[in-house]
Amino acid sequence: MNPSVGAQLLQAVSNRVIAQFLRSSGHRDVVISNRDGDTSAPVDITCDYAGRRRRIKVKSDSYFGVDAVKIADRNLSFYRADMDCYAFESISNHMTREPGWMFNSDADDLYYFYIALSQTEEEIAALLSEPDAVFFSELLVDRDQLLILPMGETRGWFEANFEKYTPRPVSVGEHAAWYRLIPRQDIDKKLKGIRVVGSVFADLAV
């Protein structure tokens, strides 16, 4: 996959931001295992915390914008209107019908990262190749919010309830993946252990 365009680019950016957040919050030996931005990767980052190796699935979501002018700007691919939903992958490839990461991920935690970016894909792709000092100072994050969901419990809820929600196709390179859009309140009221971390990007300047 080419992380310079589309969903793969947003995933690669989110992986880098979350990896930096983990380092800044006391996690050790943080490794981005998914550097090509594969949106269907079952695990994106591994790290050590409290004496244990943890596996993390990062889900990036650009539907978090509130500025009407930016939402209307077709050049800002990663600035979408806030939908207050989770988007969970049920099928990773519409041609092979391979199950999505919600079914096959062996991650310990799901880091659901809402991020609205006020730059074009070309500008963001150029920054992705820059060192941290440039990337974190010049990436224009309008809004962001991190939620940490327990993966096992979230998967169990999804397996029991996903058919209630309409499937939506998402273009991923040359194929489409299928997602279920689920209002946040439907899960937030059912699952215990969800951590609302809030905005993380502003504190990551290096």
Backbone as numpy.savetxt, mean C-alpha at the origin, in Angstrom:
# Nx Ny Nz CAx CAy CAz Cx Cy Cz
8.28 -6.88 -13.68 7.45 -5.68 -13.68 8.32 -4.43 -13.68
7.80 -3.34 -14.25 8.51 -2.08 -14.32 7.97 -1.14 -13.26
8.74 -0.83 -12.20 8.23 0.02 -11.13 8.15 1.49 -11.50
8.39 1.82 -12.79 8.40 3.23 -13.17 7.03 3.73 -13.59
6.01 2.88 -13.63 4.69 3.32 -14.07 3.59 2.68 -13.22
2.45 3.38 -13.16 1.22 2.83 -12.61 1.30 2.29 -11.20
0.51 1.25 -10.96 0.37 0.70 -9.62 1.69 0.20 -9.06
2.57 -0.33 -9.94 3.87 -0.81 -9.47 4.71 0.34 -8.92
4.61 1.51 -9.54 5.36 2.67 -9.06 4.86 3.10 -7.69
3.55 3.19 -7.52 3.00 3.57 -6.23 3.38 2.56 -5.15
3.38 1.27 -5.50 3.78 0.25 -4.54 5.24 0.40 -4.14
6.11 0.64 -5.12 7.54 0.79 -4.84 7.80 2.00 -3.94
7.09 3.10 -4.20 7.22 4.29 -3.37 6.75 4.00 -1.94
5.62 3.34 -1.81 5.08 3.03 -0.48 6.00 2.08 0.28
6.56 1.10 -0.41 7.50 0.19 0.24 8.68 0.97 0.84
9.19 1.92 0.07 10.34 2.70 0.54 9.98 3.58 1.73
8.81 4.19 1.68 8.37 5.04 2.79 8.17 4.21 4.06
7.49 3.07 3.93 7.23 2.24 5.10 8.52 1.66 5.66
9.46 1.28 4.81 10.74 0.77 5.28 11.47 1.83 6.11
11.43 3.07 5.66 12.06 4.16 6.41 11.35 4.39 7.73
10.03 4.30 7.72 9.26 4.45 8.96 9.64 3.36 9.96
9.79 2.14 9.48 10.16 1.04 10.38 11.54 1.28 11.00
12.49 1.72 10.20 13.82 2.01 10.73 13.76 3.10 11.78
12.94 4.12 11.54 12.85 5.25 12.47 12.12 4.89 13.75
11.38 3.78 13.75 10.59 3.41 14.93 11.16 2.19 15.65
12.45 1.93 15.46 13.12 0.91 16.25 13.21 -0.47 15.67
12.73 -0.68 14.45 12.86 -1.98 13.81 14.27 -2.12 13.22
14.80 -3.32 13.23 16.16 -3.55 12.78 16.19 -4.46 11.55
17.29 -4.37 10.82 17.51 -5.22 9.64 16.28 -5.18 8.72
15.87 -3.97 8.38 14.70 -3.78 7.52 15.11 -4.04 6.06
14.41 -4.97 5.41 14.74 -5.35 4.05 13.48 -5.26 3.19
13.56 -4.51 2.08 12.46 -4.49 1.12 12.63 -5.70 0.22
11.77 -6.68 0.38 11.87 -7.91 -0.40 11.21 -7.77 -1.77
10.36 -6.77 -1.93 9.64 -6.53 -3.18 10.08 -5.19 -3.75
11.21 -5.17 -4.44 11.75 -3.92 -4.97 11.20 -3.56 -6.34
10.56 -4.50 -7.03 10.06 -4.17 -8.36 8.62 -3.67 -8.34
8.05 -3.52 -7.14 6.70 -2.96 -7.04 5.60 -3.93 -7.42
5.84 -5.22 -7.31 4.82 -6.22 -7.63 3.66 -6.06 -6.65
2.53 -5.59 -7.13 1.40 -5.31 -6.25 0.78 -6.58 -5.65
1.08 -7.73 -6.27 0.52 -9.00 -5.79 1.49 -9.77 -4.90
2.65 -9.19 -4.60 3.63 -9.88 -3.76 3.02 -10.20 -2.40
3.18 -11.43 -1.91 2.59 -11.78 -0.61 3.27 -11.10 0.57
4.56 -10.76 0.42 5.31 -10.05 1.46 6.17 -8.99 0.78
6.17 -7.78 1.33 6.92 -6.68 0.74 8.16 -6.30 1.54
8.10 -6.45 2.85 9.20 -6.02 3.73 9.35 -7.05 4.86
10.60 -7.31 5.24 10.86 -8.11 6.44 11.73 -7.27 7.37
11.61 -7.53 8.67 12.39 -6.77 9.64 12.43 -7.53 10.96
13.32 -7.12 11.85 13.41 -7.67 13.19 12.79 -6.70 14.18
11.96 -7.22 15.07 11.37 -6.39 16.11 11.07 -7.24 17.33
11.51 -6.78 18.47 11.29 -7.49 19.74 11.77 -8.92 19.66
12.92 -9.13 19.01 13.53 -10.45 18.95 12.89 -11.40 17.97
12.06 -10.90 17.09 11.37 -11.77 16.14 11.44 -11.19 14.74
11.61 -12.06 13.74 11.56 -11.64 12.35 10.11 -11.51 11.92
9.74 -10.33 11.43 8.35 -10.09 11.05 8.26 -9.86 9.55
7.15 -10.33 8.99 6.88 -10.19 7.56 5.71 -9.24 7.38
5.87 -8.31 6.45 4.89 -7.24 6.29 4.41 -7.18 4.84
3.10 -7.12 4.67 2.49 -6.82 3.38 2.10 -5.35 3.40
2.57 -4.59 2.40 2.23 -3.18 2.28 1.18 -3.03 1.19
0.07 -2.42 1.53 -0.95 -2.10 0.52 -1.00 -0.59 0.36
-0.63 -0.10 -0.82 -0.67 1.33 -1.09 -2.02 1.71 -1.69
-2.51 2.88 -1.32 -3.83 3.31 -1.76 -3.82 4.83 -1.93
-3.97 5.29 -3.18 -3.92 6.73 -3.46 -5.28 7.41 -3.38
-6.33 6.67 -3.02 -7.67 7.25 -2.89 -7.80 7.91 -1.51
-7.05 9.02 -1.37 -6.99 9.68 -0.06 -6.92 11.20 -0.21
-7.17 11.71 -1.41 -7.08 13.14 -1.65 -8.34 13.89 -1.26
-8.17 15.16 -0.89 -9.31 16.00 -0.51 -9.31 17.34 -1.26
-8.26 17.64 -1.99 -8.18 18.88 -2.75 -8.86 18.68 -4.10
-9.98 19.37 -4.32 -10.78 19.16 -5.54 -10.00 19.49 -6.81
-9.16 20.49 -6.76 -8.38 20.87 -7.94 -7.40 19.77 -8.30
-6.72 19.23 -7.33 -5.76 18.16 -7.58 -6.45 16.87 -8.01
-7.60 16.60 -7.44 -8.36 15.41 -7.83 -8.74 15.47 -9.31
-9.07 16.67 -9.77 -9.49 16.85 -11.16 -8.33 16.88 -12.15
-7.10 17.02 -11.65 -5.92 17.11 -12.51 -5.54 15.72 -13.00
-5.73 15.46 -14.28 -5.45 14.15 -14.87 -3.98 13.77 -14.82
-3.12 14.75 -14.63 -1.68 14.47 -14.57 -1.25 13.89 -13.22
-2.11 14.01 -12.22 -1.78 13.51 -10.88 -2.44 12.14 -10.69
-1.78 11.12 -11.20 -2.35 9.77 -11.18 -2.55 9.23 -9.78
-1.74 9.69 -8.83 -1.80 9.15 -7.48 -2.42 10.14 -6.50
-3.38 10.91 -7.02 -4.16 11.81 -6.17 -5.63 11.60 -6.51
-6.25 10.66 -5.79 -7.65 10.31 -6.04 -8.51 10.75 -4.86
-9.80 10.92 -5.12 -10.72 11.33 -4.06 -10.81 10.26 -2.97
-10.80 10.70 -1.73 -10.89 9.81 -0.58 -12.20 9.01 -0.64
-12.08 7.68 -0.61 -13.27 6.82 -0.67 -13.58 6.15 0.67
-12.67 6.29 1.65 -12.88 5.71 2.97 -13.14 4.21 2.88
-12.37 3.54 2.02 -12.50 2.09 1.82 -11.14 1.42 1.92
-11.18 0.12 2.18 -10.02 -0.74 1.97 -10.19 -1.41 0.61
-9.09 -1.61 -0.10 -9.12 -2.35 -1.36 -8.26 -3.60 -1.18
-8.91 -4.76 -1.16 -8.23 -6.02 -0.93 -8.25 -6.88 -2.19
-7.08 -7.39 -2.58 -6.96 -8.18 -3.80 -7.48 -9.60 -3.61
-8.46 -9.98 -4.41 -9.01 -11.34 -4.35 -8.46 -12.23 -5.46
-8.19 -11.66 -6.63 -7.59 -12.39 -7.76 -6.46 -11.55 -8.30
-5.25 -12.12 -8.41 -4.09 -11.34 -8.82 -3.94 -11.25 -10.33
-4.54 -12.18 -11.06 -4.43 -12.18 -12.52 -5.73 -12.72 -13.10
-6.42 -11.89 -13.88 -7.74 -12.29 -14.38 -7.65 -13.43 -15.40
-6.46 -13.62 -16.00 -6.30 -14.68 -17.00 -6.02 -16.04 -16.34
-5.16 -16.04 -15.33 -4.81 -17.30 -14.68 -5.70 -17.62 -13.49
-6.45 -16.61 -13.02 -7.34 -16.73 -11.84 -6.55 -17.06 -10.57
-5.29 -16.69 -10.55 -4.47 -16.92 -9.35 -5.02 -16.10 -8.19
-5.14 -16.72 -7.01 -5.67 -15.98 -5.85 -4.81 -14.76 -5.52
-5.45 -13.73 -5.02 -4.74 -12.51 -4.66 -4.04 -12.62 -3.32
-3.32 -11.55 -2.99 -2.51 -11.59 -1.77 -3.34 -11.72 -0.50
-4.60 -11.34 -0.52 -5.40 -11.52 0.68 -5.58 -12.99 1.03
-5.45 -13.85 0.04 -5.59 -15.28 0.28 -4.24 -15.98 0.46
-3.19 -15.50 -0.21 -1.94 -16.28 -0.19 -0.80 -15.63 0.57
-1.01 -14.45 1.16 0.08 -13.81 1.89 0.31 -14.49 3.23
1.60 -14.75 3.53 1.95 -15.30 4.84 2.55 -14.22 5.74
2.22 -12.96 5.45 2.70 -11.85 6.27 2.09 -11.90 7.67
2.80 -11.32 8.61 2.28 -11.19 9.98 1.34 -10.00 10.09
1.69 -8.93 9.39 0.92 -7.69 9.49 0.64 -7.12 8.11
-0.50 -6.47 7.99 -0.86 -5.73 6.79 -0.73 -4.24 7.10
0.22 -3.59 6.43 0.41 -2.15 6.59 -0.37 -1.47 5.46
-1.54 -0.98 5.79 -2.39 -0.34 4.79 -2.04 1.14 4.78
-1.49 1.59 3.64 -0.93 2.93 3.57 -1.66 3.79 2.55
-2.44 4.75 3.07 -3.08 5.74 2.22 -2.07 6.86 1.94
-1.90 7.21 0.66 -0.94 8.25 0.32 -1.41 8.98 -0.93
-1.54 10.29 -0.83 -1.95 11.13 -1.95 -0.76 11.97 -2.37
-0.31 11.81 -3.63 0.90 12.44 -4.12 0.58 13.54 -5.12
1.23 14.70 -4.94 0.97 15.87 -5.79 2.04 16.04 -6.87
2.42 14.92 -7.49 3.40 14.95 -8.58 2.97 13.97 -9.67
3.52 14.18 -10.87 3.23 13.27 -11.97 3.98 11.96 -11.79
3.56 10.94 -12.51 4.27 9.66 -12.45 5.72 9.81 -12.87
5.97 10.64 -13.89 7.34 10.82 -14.37 8.22 11.44 -13.29
7.71 12.41 -12.57 8.47 13.05 -11.50 8.72 12.08 -10.35
7.72 11.29 -10.01 7.85 10.33 -8.92 8.84 9.22 -9.29
8.76 8.74 -10.52 9.67 7.70 -10.98 11.12 8.18 -10.93
11.35 9.43 -11.29 12.70 9.99 -11.24 13.21 10.05 -9.80
12.35 10.42 -8.87 12.75 10.50 -7.47 13.06 9.13 -6.89
12.38 8.10 -7.39 12.57 6.76 -6.84 14.01 6.28 -7.00
14.70 6.77 -8.00 16.09 6.35 -8.24 17.09 7.21 -7.47
16.60 8.21 -6.75 17.48 9.12 -6.01 17.79 8.57 -4.61
18.89 9.04 -4.00 19.19 8.64 -2.62 18.13 9.17 -1.66
18.13 8.62 -0.44 17.09 8.96 0.53 16.99 10.45 0.79
18.12 11.16 0.87 18.09 12.58 1.18 17.27 13.35 0.16
17.36 12.95 -1.10 16.60 13.62 -2.16 15.16 13.10 -2.19
15.00 11.79 -2.13 13.68 11.18 -2.22 12.74 11.72 -1.14
13.19 11.74 0.11 12.30 12.12 1.20 12.13 13.63 1.33
13.02 14.42 0.74 12.86 15.87 0.80 12.03 16.41 -0.37
11.99 15.67 -1.49 11.34 16.20 -2.68 10.04 15.49 -3.06
9.76 14.34 -2.47 8.49 13.68 -2.73 7.37 14.52 -2.12
6.38 14.89 -2.92 5.31 15.76 -2.45 4.11 14.93 -2.00
4.09 14.64 -0.71 2.99 13.88 -0.11 1.99 14.87 0.46
0.81 14.92 -0.14 -0.22 15.85 0.31 -0.87 15.37 1.60
-1.19 14.09 1.64 -1.77 13.46 2.84 -1.29 12.01 2.90
-1.15 11.48 4.10 -0.87 10.06 4.23 -1.40 9.57 5.58
-1.69 8.30 5.62 -2.15 7.68 6.86 -1.82 6.19 6.81
-1.23 5.70 7.90 -0.89 4.29 8.00 -1.78 3.61 9.03
-2.34 2.47 8.63 -3.06 1.60 9.55 -2.39 0.23 9.52
-2.25 -0.40 10.67 -1.65 -1.72 10.76 -2.73 -2.71 11.19
-3.00 -3.69 10.31 -4.03 -4.69 10.57 -3.37 -6.05 10.80
-3.86 -6.83 11.75 -3.34 -8.19 11.92 -3.74 -9.04 10.72
-2.76 -9.58 10.01 -3.04 -10.22 8.73 -3.94 -11.45 8.87
-3.66 -12.28 9.85 -4.44 -13.51 9.99 -5.91 -13.23 10.25
-6.19 -12.33 11.17 -7.57 -12.00 11.50 -8.27 -11.31 10.33
-7.52 -10.45 9.63 -8.10 -9.75 8.48 -8.44 -10.73 7.37
-7.54 -11.68 7.11 -7.80 -12.69 6.09 -9.02 -13.53 6.46
-9.12 -13.91 7.72 -10.26 -14.71 8.15 -11.57 -13.99 7.92
-11.60 -12.70 8.24 -12.82 -11.92 8.00 -13.09 -11.83 6.51
-12.05 -11.61 5.71 -12.22 -11.45 4.27 -12.73 -12.74 3.63
-12.17 -13.86 4.01 -12.61 -15.14 3.44 -14.08 -15.40 3.72
-14.56 -14.95 4.87 -15.95 -15.19 5.24 -16.92 -14.18 4.62
-16.38 -13.03 4.16 -17.29 -11.95 3.76 -17.06 -11.35 2.38
-15.98 -11.72 1.68 -15.62 -10.97 0.48 -16.67 -11.05 -0.62
-17.43 -12.14 -0.68 -18.41 -12.28 -1.76 -19.57 -11.30 -1.63
-19.68 -10.63 -0.50 -20.73 -9.63 -0.31 -20.41 -8.33 -1.07
-19.17 -8.19 -1.52 -18.73 -6.93 -2.09 -18.43 -7.10 -3.58
-18.78 -6.09 -4.36 -18.64 -6.15 -5.81 -17.16 -6.14 -6.21
-16.74 -7.09 -7.09 -15.35 -7.09 -7.55 -15.09 -5.94 -8.51
-13.89 -5.37 -8.41 -13.48 -4.26 -9.28 -12.15 -4.59 -9.94
-12.05 -4.42 -11.27 -10.77 -4.69 -11.94 -9.80 -3.54 -11.76
-8.52 -3.88 -11.64 -7.46 -2.88 -11.55 -6.37 -3.29 -12.54
-5.99 -2.38 -13.43 -4.97 -2.68 -14.41 -3.61 -2.79 -13.75
-2.92 -3.91 -14.00 -1.58 -4.15 -13.46 -0.70 -4.60 -14.62
-0.01 -3.66 -15.24 0.80 -4.02 -16.40 -0.08 -4.50 -17.54
0.17 -5.73 -17.99 -0.56 -6.27 -19.14 -1.77 -7.10 -18.74
-2.08 -7.16 -17.48 -3.25 -7.92 -17.05 -4.03 -7.12 -16.01
-5.12 -7.68 -15.56 -5.94 -7.02 -14.55 -6.01 -7.89 -13.30
-5.99 -7.24 -12.16 -6.25 -7.91 -10.90 -7.65 -7.51 -10.46
-8.24 -8.33 -9.59 -9.58 -8.03 -9.10 -9.53 -7.75 -7.60
-10.13 -6.62 -7.24 -10.16 -6.19 -5.85 -11.60 -6.11 -5.35
-11.75 -6.17 -4.04 -13.03 -5.89 -3.40 -12.87 -4.61 -2.58
-13.71 -3.62 -2.86 -13.70 -2.39 -2.09 -14.64 -2.53 -0.90
-14.08 -2.35 0.29 -14.82 -2.61 1.52 -14.81 -1.36 2.38
-15.96 -0.78 2.70 -15.98 0.38 3.58 -15.20 0.12 4.86
-14.40 1.09 5.25 -13.53 0.87 6.41 -14.32 0.50 7.66
-15.48 1.09 7.83 -16.23 0.82 9.05 -16.66 -0.64 9.14
-16.82 -1.32 7.99 -17.23 -2.71 8.01 -16.20 -3.60 8.69
-14.93 -3.25 8.54 -13.86 -4.05 9.15 -13.44 -3.46 10.49
-13.33 -2.15 10.56 -12.84 -1.51 11.78 -13.71 -1.84 12.98
-15.01 -2.05 12.74 -15.91 -2.37 13.86 -15.87 -3.85 14.23
-15.31 -4.68 13.34 -15.34 -6.13 13.56 -14.03 -6.68 14.11
-12.91 -6.09 13.72 -11.61 -6.64 14.09 -10.99 -5.88 15.25
-10.41 -6.62 16.17 -9.64 -6.01 17.24 -8.17 -5.98 16.82
-7.43 -5.08 17.38 -6.00 -5.05 17.12 -5.57 -4.18 15.96
-6.50 -3.42 15.35 -6.12 -2.50 14.28 -5.48 -1.26 14.91
-4.30 -0.93 14.44 -3.59 0.25 14.95 -3.65 1.37 13.92
-4.19 2.51 14.32 -4.21 3.69 13.45 -2.98 4.52 13.81
-1.94 4.38 13.00 -0.68 5.09 13.27 -0.79 6.56 12.90
-1.53 6.84 11.83 -1.68 8.20 11.35 -0.63 8.54 10.31
-0.37 9.83 10.14 0.60 10.29 9.14 2.02 9.92 9.60
2.83 9.41 8.67 4.20 9.02 9.00 5.23 9.75 8.15
4.86 10.23 6.97 5.86 10.72 6.03 6.59 11.97 6.54
5.87 12.89 7.16 6.46 14.17 7.54 7.65 14.02 8.48
7.72 12.93 9.20 8.80 12.72 10.18 9.99 11.95 9.60
9.98 11.70 8.29 11.00 10.83 7.72 12.12 11.56 7.00
12.21 12.86 7.13 13.27 13.60 6.47 14.63 13.12 6.98
15.59 12.97 6.07 16.90 12.44 6.45 17.97 13.51 6.27
